[in-house]
Amino acid sequence: MNIVQIKNALFKQATIFQTGGFRPTEELGESWIGKVLWGKEGETVPSNFEPICTIFLNNLPYVPKELIGYQLITIYMNFDVFNNLNE
């Protein structure tokens, strides 16, 4: 493979999120990192997990094809992962 072929094989589109810069209004459509305001009615948080961000996908410059049918995703993290790094 030449350099161009390697770059093409490794290239992935992405959306870059930046935090700060303005005070959020908590309106529908605003993505949040560190605070989760929105969720599906009746949805329960997975046990041992905490929501760490909400991302509205509608106006992002790039959305993976697997998420095209979704308007909002919430990302959860099990903070116990830090207790198991040596295993």
Secondary structure as UniProt FT lines:
FT   HELIX           3..10
FT   TURN            28..29
FT   STRAND          32..33
FT   TURN            41..42
FT   TURN            47..48
FT   STRAND          50..56
FT   TURN            58..59
FT   HELIX           65..67
FT   TURN            68..69
FT   STRAND          72..77
FT   HELIX           79..84
FT   TURN            85..86
//
